């Protein structure tokens, strides 16, 4: 488990970062993104084009559907941002591990 020292208010504490948990979260976020692309977006598109929902007697009852569809698609943006942060964290961990590895190689005079 990796640890990150914290400075500033509350200094002296550490944050434990479990790479297995981060990769699990990353995989779950990828699965959610795939579901948005393959299931949710096509369903929202279908709802938008359904004339029953946009015309006739159901129109008044279904006035909130377009706003609800927009909110659902906003969720995708939030998941994408979360995914970006998780992958940036994983990339930082990989870079830190590579730097530590290089320091060890230099200290042991290994080429």
Secondary structure, 3 states (H helix, E strand, C coil): CEEEECCCCCCCCEEEECHHHHHHHHHHHHHHHHHHHHHHHHHHHHHHHCHHHHCCCHHHHCCCHHHHHHHHHHHHHHHHHHHHHHHHHHHHHHHHHHHHHHHHHHHCCCC
